[in-house]
Amino acid sequence: MTTPASSIAIVGAGVFGLSTALHLAKNGYKNVTVFDYQPYDVNEYNPEKGCDSASSDVNKIYRCSYGNEVEYQDLAFSGRPTWLEWNQMIASTPASELPNGLTPDSKLFVPCGWLRFSKESELSQYDQDCLVELEKAGLRHWQHVLGNKEDMQRLKEKDIKQPEDKWDAKLDLHRSFQQGKLAAFLDTSAGFTYADKSCIWARHLCQKAGVRFVLGTKGKLDELIIEGTGDAKQVKGLKTADGVEHYMDVTIIACGGWTPSLVPEVEGVLETTAGSVVAFQLPKDRKDLWDKYSPENFPVWAYGVTGHHSPEYGGFYGFPRTPEGKIKIGYRGRKWTNFQSVPKTNKRISVPVTKYTAAKVENLPKMALKNLKQLVGEMFPDLAELGVSDTRLCWYTDSLDNSFVIDYVPGYNQSLFVASGGSGHGFKFLPVLGKHVVNQLERKTDQFTNLWKWRTATPGSDMNGLSEGEFSGRNLASLEMAEQKDWQWKQKEAGATKL
C-alpha cells in the first residue's frame, strides 16, 4: 500500500498532477517527482507560448452549483476559502519572492458572479435541482433567481453593503439578451480563476514543499517501465525521452487529454474530446468596452448548459475580459474527437491535436464557429463588430459518467494510478482535489473516493458519448474546418448582426 515512504512519479503538471503533488507533500511524502514535456518553468503555462493542455489557459469557470451532484457542490465550496487565501498570500508576498509570471497584484480567483441562463422562460430542471440542493445545504443565499422578489431584494442589499461588487450592473446582460425574457439566476459565490497563473502558483507551492519537477525534453514520457507478466505485472517507473530511467514505487498518470493514449486500459472509461473556444481582443482605445466587460461590471455567464449533455445549439459560456483585453467564449454543445492509430497499440482512439502538436489544427470545425458566431451576434453585437481574434480547441478527457477517474489501474498490483477524467469541470478543484487523491492512493475512504473509483459502463447507459466511436459525426477527420476568413461577420442589417 502507498505510504509516505513510497516514491511517487506524477506524469503531468496540470491541475490534477499539481494538486496531487501538493497534497502528497502536505501528507509527509518526501520523494515526489512531477514529469512534463512542457518547460513550464520557462513558458509559465501560457497558451500563447506553446502550452496546449487544458490547464494552460487564461481562465476557467469557478462555480459551486452542480444540480443534484452534491459531491461536486461540496468539493467546490470546500476549496473556495483556499482560493481566497491564495489571493491574500500573493498580495502580501514581496515581488522578489514570487515566481515568474506573478506579481503582488495578481489574482487567482475573481468572485465576479456567474449568470446562468435557461433557454426558456422557466428555469431548466437542472437549474431547479441546483437551487434545491443549495437550499438543503444552507447555501441558497448565494443564489438570486432573476424576477424573484426576495432574491432581488437580497441582491440589492449586497450592492448596498459592498458597492464595489456592482451586482446590478452584472444583470445588464440578462436585460439585453432576448429582451430579458429568459429565466436566469445569478450565483454570487462563483466567478473565474486565472488558470495559467494558478498553475504557476501551485507549482511554486509544490517546490517550496519539496516536490521535484523534471520539465521539457528531460520530463517527456517515452514509456512506462513494466516488469513481470500476468498477476505479477508491475510498473516500476518510467523512461523519459532523454533515455533516463526513473524507478518509482507508484506512477500516477495525470495527463488530461493525453491519458488514453498512454494508458490503454482506460478504453471505455475515458475519451479525449475537445471544446471550441473563440477569443475577441478589445482595442485599448475603446474605454466603453473595457469598462463594460471588466470583471467589476460583467459576470461569467452560461447559456443552454443543462448538466451532462448540452443540446446541439447550446452549451455556451464566457468570461469578462482579461487585464490584456481578451474575451474568451466557449462552446461544448458538441464535443469533438480526433481518432488516430496509437503506434504502440495500433488502436484507434481519440488524441489531442493542437496548434503545437506534430500534426496541427489551426482552427475550429465550421459547425462550432457558426454556432458561436450566431450566439455572439445575438448576445454581444459589439464583439461581432470586432471579429474573432483567435480560436482554440481545448482538449479534455471525458469520463463515461462525467465524474473523475482517480484510482489504481487494474492488473498492475497498485503500481500504476490514473488521475484524470476532468470532463471539462476539474480546474476549480485545484486547492483541494489532491487531498482526496491521496486518500485514494492510501485506500482511505472519504466522501469522494467511491465516486472516483475505477468502473465500467452500466449496460444500457449512453456512456457520456464514449460509445459513439469514430464514425459518430464528431471526429475532426469527417468535419469541414473553418478558415481565418470565417472569423469576421459579413454585414450588419437593420441593427441585427448577420453571418
Phi and psi in degrees as a GROMACS rama.xvg file:
@    title "Ramachandran Plot"
@    xaxis  label "Phi"
@    yaxis  label "Psi"
@TYPE xy
-68.17  131.042  THR-2
-136.346  170.748  THR-3
-57.9997  -15.7396  PRO-4
-82.745  -10.0441  ALA-5
-74.9445  146.379  SER-6
-90.3813  134.211  SER-7
-125.18  128.718  ILE-8
-106  130.573  ALA-9
-115.971  119.79  ILE-10
-98.389  109.561  VAL-11
122.275  119.58  GLY-12
-110.062  34.394  ALA-13
-91.8622  -159.198  GLY-14
-60.627  -42.8315  VAL-15
-68.5729  -43.2203  PHE-16
-68.097  -43.6696  GLY-17
-65.5401  -44.8317  LEU-18
-64.3162  -40.0096  SER-19
-63.3717  -46.4118  THR-20
-60.742  -43.5923  ALA-21
-61.9145  -43.1899  LEU-22
-78.4856  -27.8941  HIS-23
-60.886  -45.5652  LEU-24
-62.2544  -41.0866  ALA-25
-63.345  -27.0177  LYS-26
-93.3987  14.3682  ASN-27
92.2109  8.02352  GLY-28
-74.942  126.318  TYR-29
-103.244  -11.5138  LYS-30
-126.28  75.1639  ASN-31
-120.958  125.608  VAL-32
-126.9  129.918  THR-33
-105.815  128.71  VAL-34
-112.164  140.193  PHE-35
-158.917  141.409  ASP-36
-74.4531  -16.0391  TYR-37
-82.5969  134.701  GLN-38
-81.121  70.1313  PRO-39
-63.6983  -20.1709  TYR-40
-69.9784  -16.9669  ASP-41
-106.087  -47.4406  VAL-42
-92.8818  -3.51305  ASN-43
56.6307  35.5001  GLU-44
60.5867  20.6693  TYR-45
-81.6169  120.348  ASN-46
-67.0391  -11.9999  PRO-47
-91.4172  -0.960339  GLU-48
-118.169  31.5923  LYS-49
97.8221  0.0883938  GLY-50
-85.0159  130.621  CYS-51
-133.394  14.6337  ASP-52
-77.9395  161.108  SER-53
-62.5414  -31.9798  ALA-54
-72.1765  -22.7702  SER-55
-85.8612  85.836  SER-56
-148.502  163.667  ASP-57
-75.9812  -36.6315  VAL-58
-157.809  158.914  ASN-59
-140.264  147.895  LYS-60
-70.2969  135.999  ILE-61
-111.832  117.275  TYR-62
-144.799  153.051  ARG-63
-114.006  -10.5854  CYS-64
-84.0995  125.984  SER-65
-136.897  32.0885  TYR-66
60.6834  -134.718  GLY-67
-93.6454  10.6434  ASN-68
-85.7425  74.7854  GLU-69
-66.7929  -23.1581  VAL-70
-61.625  -44.0611  GLU-71
-73.2014  -32.3585  TYR-72
-58.7274  -47.6301  GLN-73
-65.7542  -40.8812  ASP-74
-64.8076  -41.7508  LEU-75
-63.8513  -47.2647  ALA-76
-64.7518  -32.2242  PHE-77
-66.5168  -26.2398  SER-78
-89.8744  -13.7059  GLY-79
-60.1314  -44.802  ARG-80
-59.294  -34.2832  PRO-81
-69.7502  -39.7323  THR-82
-56.5369  -45.6834  TRP-83
-67.267  -37.098  LEU-84
-64.6688  -40.2305  GLU-85
-62.654  -39.8469  TRP-86
-55.5951  -45.3363  ASN-87
-67.7666  -39.5639  GLN-88
-61.5575  -44.1091  MET-89
-65.2642  -43.5113  ILE-90
-62.1237  -30.1044  ALA-91
-96.6457  3.62865  SER-92
-97.68  130.061  THR-93
-57.0514  144.323  PRO-94
-55.5691  -34.7459  ALA-95
-67.2067  -17.8819  SER-96
-101.937  -0.303177  GLU-97
-91.6046  152.038  LEU-98
-70.3413  159.593  PRO-99
-56.1556  136.143  ASN-100
102.037  -11.5245  GLY-101
-124.267  146.298  LEU-102
-130.473  167.366  THR-103
-58.7801  -18.1257  PRO-104
-85.1748  -7.78986  ASP-105
-68.9365  136.658  SER-106
-114.136  139.383  LYS-107
-95.1741  -37.7761  LEU-108
-123.033  128.669  PHE-109
-120.433  105.331  VAL-110
-81.7872  66.2291  PRO-111
-85.8223  -0.758264  CYS-112
90.2538  161.546  GLY-113
-134.01  116.947  TRP-114
-96.8994  113.656  LEU-115
-109.189  110.329  ARG-116
-88.2321  138.262  PHE-117
-82.1619  170.016  SER-118
-95.9382  1.38359  LYS-119
-129.374  -176.679  GLU-120
-82.3187  -5.80314  SER-121
-119.679  149.748  GLU-122
-62.4216  143.631  LEU-123
-66.8973  163.754  SER-124
-60.5288  -37.308  GLN-125
-62.4631  -44.8741  TYR-126
-63.3642  -39.6997  ASP-127
-63.9865  -38.8666  GLN-128
-62.2614  -39.6241  ASP-129
-55.0525  -49.6406  CYS-130
-67.5278  -38.0949  LEU-131
-62.831  -47.3248  VAL-132
-69.2037  -35.7452  GLU-133
-67.5935  -35.9178  LEU-134
-61.8289  -44.7592  GLU-135
-60.2171  -35.1071  LYS-136
-86.4624  1.41829  ALA-137
73.6738  26.3644  GLY-138
-118.888  10.8489  LEU-139
-64.7883  -21.0616  ARG-140
-64.836  -17.0406  HIS-141
-76.7148  -19.8019  TRP-142
-102.208  144.748  GLN-143
-138.273  106.047  HIS-144
-77.3971  122.225  VAL-145
-65.7674  128.434  LEU-146
96.4971  -14.6914  GLY-147
-80.7571  120.463  ASN-148
-58.6441  -46.9487  LYS-149
-65.9176  -41.9831  GLU-150
-65.1375  -41.3101  ASP-151
-67.7981  -32.1666  MET-152
-67.7241  -41.3439  GLN-153
-63.359  -38.9153  ARG-154
-66.505  -39.2609  LEU-155
-62.3229  -40.3616  LYS-156
-65.705  -36.8048  GLU-157
-63.434  -39.8339  LYS-158
-63.7946  -35.7396  ASP-159
-70.4807  -42.9306  ILE-160
-72.0368  -37.1821  LYS-161
-132.737  75.9722  GLN-162
-61.9066  -18.9297  PRO-163
-68.1266  -18.2336  GLU-164
-76.6298  -24.0793  ASP-165
50.1102  50.1453  LYS-166
-62.7127  -38.1701  TRP-167
-63.1621  -38.3784  ASP-168
-62.5008  -30.3505  ALA-169
-76.1575  -4.09082  LYS-170
-92.8051  -4.39684  LEU-171
-58.6377  -35.2103  ASP-172
-61.8201  -40.4882  LEU-173
-65.1891  -39.6166  HIS-174
-65.7966  -34.5118  ARG-175
-88.1505  -31.6924  SER-176
-81.2992  118.054  PHE-177
52.7066  38.4657  GLN-178
55.449  27.1697  GLN-179
72.9418  18.6742  GLY-180
-83.0046  -15.6897  LYS-181
-84.9124  141.435  LEU-182
-68.1031  146.814  ALA-183
-161.758  160.468  ALA-184
-138.615  151.409  PHE-185
-105.605  121.598  LEU-186
-98.601  107.15  ASP-187
-84.0976  -3.37569  THR-188
-83.4232  -13.2695  SER-189
-98.3278  -177.775  ALA-190
165.196  -133.425  GLY-191
-148.501  161.901  PHE-192
-114.332  145.837  THR-193
-82.0271  103.386  TYR-194
-64.7517  -49.0544  ALA-195
-62.443  -42.3212  ASP-196
-68.2778  -33.7935  LYS-197
-65.7206  -38.9253  SER-198
-67.025  -40.1193  CYS-199
-57.2423  -45.8935  ILE-200
-66.3247  -44.4167  TRP-201
-63.7275  -39.5555  ALA-202
-65.005  -37.8732  ARG-203
-60.957  -45.0938  HIS-204
-64.1745  -39.0104  LEU-205
-61.4701  -46.5329  CYS-206
-61.8996  -42.0238  GLN-207
-62.3576  -29.3141  LYS-208
-86.7833  -0.149961  ALA-209
102.001  4.24997  GLY-210
-73.4733  137.249  VAL-211
-96.9022  139.692  ARG-212
-118.614  134.235  PHE-213
-120.194  108.184  VAL-214
-120.608  162.137  LEU-215
78.7988  -153.305  GLY-216
-55.6828  -40.0647  THR-217
-67.2593  -17.6079  LYS-218
-103.895  3.27771  GLY-219
-80.5288  124.586  LYS-220
-67.3176  126.449  LEU-221
-95.1147  -52.8318  ASP-222
-162.332  156.704  GLU-223
-78.4135  145.453  LEU-224
-90.791  107.078  ILE-225
-112.433  127.598  ILE-226
-121.71  148.504  GLU-227
81.5028  170.133  GLY-228
-136.266  166.142  THR-229
56.5205  -134.367  GLY-230
-68.9859  -13.7922  ASP-231
-97.3027  3.37284  ALA-232
-67.5351  136.285  LYS-233
-146.049  149.679  GLN-234
-91.499  122.738  VAL-235
-98.9825  0.908017  LYS-236
143.173  -149.019  GLY-237
-147.749  155.036  LEU-238
-107.749  133.194  LYS-239
-95.4616  170.945  THR-240
-62.8964  -20.6018  ALA-241
-85.8261  6.35568  ASP-242
88.2608  -1.72255  GLY-243
-81.3765  136.261  VAL-244
-99.1188  131.366  GLU-245
-117.406  107.867  HIS-246
-89.8095  129.789  TYR-247
-140.14  158.766  MET-248
-75.5595  -39.564  ASP-249
-135.381  135.018  VAL-250
-114.622  124.523  THR-251
-107.25  124.168  ILE-252
-97.6092  113.269  ILE-253
-130.79  60.5636  ALA-254
-107.352  19.4455  CYS-255
52.7934  -127.892  GLY-256
-63.9042  -14.9827  GLY-257
-89.1451  -7.67083  TRP-258
-59.5501  -48.0255  THR-259
-59.7425  -30.6562  PRO-260
-78.3891  -15.4228  SER-261
-97.7632  -27.4998  LEU-262
-126.433  91.2811  VAL-263
-57.6918  -25.2634  PRO-264
-64.7706  -15.0744  GLU-265
-80.4243  -1.59413  VAL-266
-54.9861  130.158  GLU-267
87.8362  -8.6432  GLY-268
-113.283  -39.0096  VAL-269
-131.62  148.854  LEU-270
-145.152  140.255  GLU-271
-82.8395  123.883  THR-272
-135.704  159.826  THR-273
-120.296  139.663  ALA-274
-96.082  161.756  GLY-275
-108.353  132.428  SER-276
-130.339  135.214  VAL-277
-118.731  154.568  VAL-278
-128.535  149.995  ALA-279
-125.482  134.321  PHE-280
-102.797  116.761  GLN-281
-76.2865  132.758  LEU-282
-65.8361  139.589  PRO-283
-66.3403  -19.7406  LYS-284
-90.0158  3.19822  ASP-285
-98.5574  77.1419  ARG-286
-59.8632  -32.4222  LYS-287
-60.5  -42.3792  ASP-288
-74.0338  -38.836  LEU-289
-59.2601  -41.8912  TRP-290
-71.2103  -45.83  ASP-291
-58.7165  -44.4791  LYS-292
-96.5811  11.3624  TYR-293
-71.2668  152.305  SER-294
-59.2281  -23.2007  PRO-295
-69.7306  -29.3054  GLU-296
-114.301  -8.17291  ASN-297
-136.162  136.417  PHE-298
-95.4761  168.2  PRO-299
-65.9527  148.927  VAL-300
-142.537  159.266  TRP-301
-144.86  145.475  ALA-302
-136.946  123.349  TYR-303
72.6476  22.2849  GLY-304
-94.8427  117.43  VAL-305
-117.204  16.8312  THR-306
118.888  -130.584  GLY-307
-67.3511  -37.9154  HIS-308
-122.891  119.934  HIS-309
-92.6976  149.343  SER-310
-69.8146  169.989  PRO-311
-57.0994  -45.971  GLU-312
-106.49  95.3235  TYR-313
165.426  -174.367  GLY-314
74.41  35.6365  GLY-315
-98.0958  151.429  PHE-316
-155.255  160.845  TYR-317
-162.583  176.417  GLY-318
-133.731  161.438  PHE-319
-64.9762  172.118  PRO-320
-69.6168  154.899  ARG-321
-82.7396  170.696  THR-322
-58.0939  -23.2349  PRO-323
-88.6339  -1.87003  GLU-324
90.3582  16.7135  GLY-325
-92.6808  135.389  LYS-326
-116.099  123.909  ILE-327
-106.017  132.266  LYS-328
-131.481  132.452  ILE-329
-122.479  164.997  GLY-330
-142.074  123.309  TYR-331
-126.012  21.8034  ARG-332
-63.4899  -31.724  GLY-333
-131.787  126.997  ARG-334
-104.821  124.58  LYS-335
-88.2538  154.595  TRP-336
-124.841  165.34  THR-337
-141.554  86.769  ASN-338
-78.1525  127.428  PHE-339
-139.863  161.267  GLN-340
-83.8489  121.949  SER-341
-80.492  123.574  VAL-342
-53.0811  -44.7261  PRO-343
-78.8633  -17.9516  LYS-344
-119.284  -17.0317  THR-345
61.8578  16.8481  ASN-346
-84.5392  150.774  LYS-347
-92.3515  111.117  ARG-348
-137.398  166.404  ILE-349
-82.4907  131.48  SER-350
-132.463  155.448  VAL-351
-67.0031  145.801  PRO-352
-137.589  123.939  VAL-353
-133.028  -172.984  THR-354
-67.7445  -15.6556  LYS-355
-116.925  -2.93411  TYR-356
-78.7963  169.273  THR-357
-58.5442  -52.2347  ALA-358
-85.9591  133.424  ALA-359
-115.018  151.959  LYS-360
-130.015  128.184  VAL-361
-105.796  -2.57254  GLU-362
-151.119  -172.032  ASN-363
-104.887  159.35  LEU-364
-57.1183  141.423  PRO-365
-58.6664  -35.15  LYS-366
-61.0059  -42.5291  MET-367
-65.7471  -45.8271  ALA-368
-63.7213  -38.6206  LEU-369
-60.8587  -46.5339  LYS-370
-65.5764  -40.7955  ASN-371
-63.9949  -42.8935  LEU-372
-65.4778  -37.4691  LYS-373
-62.8207  -46.3736  GLN-374
-64.0773  -47.0015  LEU-375
-62.4994  -40.8038  VAL-376
-59.6938  -34.5349  GLY-377
-82.5199  -39.6605  GLU-378
-92.5762  -34.4486  MET-379
-135.445  67.424  PHE-380
-59.2406  -26.9881  PRO-381
-70.4614  -25.8928  ASP-382
-78.0299  -36.0246  LEU-383
-58.5661  -34.5585  ALA-384
-61.5129  -31.3602  GLU-385
-79.3477  -33.307  LEU-386
83.6863  158.282  GLY-387
-68.6748  137.349  VAL-388
-103.495  -17.6307  SER-389
-165.744  157.608  ASP-390
-134.607  161.074  THR-391
-156.854  138.345  ARG-392
-92.6644  119.357  LEU-393
-102.4  113.712  CYS-394
-91.4575  119.333  TRP-395
-109.932  176.174  TYR-396
-118.234  110.523  THR-397
-82.8814  137.46  ASP-398
-94.7123  168.727  SER-399
-68.1881  -13.6245  LEU-400
-136.728  12.4804  ASP-401
77.3086  -2.68825  ASN-402
-94.4299  153.826  SER-403
-64.1925  156.998  PHE-404
-114.674  104.985  VAL-405
-133.153  96.6079  ILE-406
-172.207  170.309  ASP-407
-70.4025  142.365  TYR-408
-78.1011  125.435  VAL-409
-57.8284  143.238  PRO-410
95.9311  3.31887  GLY-411
-123.125  18.3315  TYR-412
53.0818  46.2135  ASN-413
54.407  40.518  GLN-414
-113.601  -15.1585  SER-415
-123.974  129.271  LEU-416
-132.457  143.078  PHE-417
-117.298  134.835  VAL-418
-128.33  96.88  ALA-419
-157.715  -164.135  SER-420
76.6001  34.5885  GLY-421
-59.9402  -23.827  GLY-422
52.1666  27.7916  SER-423
81.5979  6.02296  GLY-424
-133.903  18.8882  HIS-425
-87.603  -21.7483  GLY-426
-63.6492  -36.5434  PHE-427
-58.6235  -18.4278  LYS-428
-91.9653  9.3464  PHE-429
-46.5273  -45.0315  LEU-430
-69.2821  -24.0605  PRO-431
-124.151  -15.5583  VAL-432
-56.0601  -44.8489  LEU-433
-61.0931  -28.0803  GLY-434
-56.3913  -41.6986  LYS-435
-85.6587  -24.9646  HIS-436
-62.4873  -43.5528  VAL-437
-62.3741  -40.9685  VAL-438
-60.1315  -40.8277  ASN-439
-66.2637  -39.8447  GLN-440
-59.9081  -40.2832  LEU-441
-90.8372  4.48119  GLU-442
59.0619  42.7206  ARG-443
-105.712  120.339  LYS-444
-76.0996  133.504  THR-445
-138.209  -168.132  ASP-446
-60.2066  -24.4442  GLN-447
-111.88  -20.74  PHE-448
-61.9574  -39.3491  THR-449
-68.666  -34.0788  ASN-450
-64.1953  -31.6849  LEU-451
-102.374  2.75438  TRP-452
-67.3565  162.445  LYS-453
-58.8883  137.02  TRP-454
-152.888  169.043  ARG-455
-125.352  168.349  THR-456
-67.909  142.806  ALA-457
-77.5629  129.965  THR-458
-53.6272  131.572  PRO-459
89.836  -8.65584  GLY-460
-78.254  159.355  SER-461
-85.2392  -6.6174  ASP-462
60.5936  24.7911  MET-463
57.448  30.6373  ASN-464
93.9778  -10.6562  GLY-465
-65.4436  -21.0344  LEU-466
-84.6068  -4.62291  SER-467
-70.7127  -34.8106  GLU-468
76.7509  -169.693  GLY-469
-71.1154  -26.7072  GLU-470
-110.242  40.6406  PHE-471
-88.5816  -9.98312  SER-472
93.1793  3.07297  GLY-473
-118.389  6.11006  ARG-474
-77.781  130.631  ASN-475
-55.1568  -32.0664  LEU-476
-64.0023  -22.3937  ALA-477
-100.419  4.98726  SER-478
-111.101  149.131  LEU-479
-82.4314  126.423  GLU-480
-93.0492  145.604  MET-481
-71.8236  163.12  ALA-482
-120.068  165.874  GLU-483
-61.0234  -28.6912  GLN-484
-64.8652  -20.3947  LYS-485
-79.9709  -4.71327  ASP-486
-73.7195  -18.3764  TRP-487
-98.0311  148.02  GLN-488
-80.4043  144.613  TRP-489
-74.6755  -44.1909  LYS-490
-166.292  168.932  GLN-491
-121.01  128.636  LYS-492
-129.892  133.699  GLU-493
51.4357  36.9223  ALA-494
78.1247  -0.420166  GLY-495
-113.514  135.713  ALA-496
-74.7523  127.58  THR-497
-110.461  146.227  LYS-498
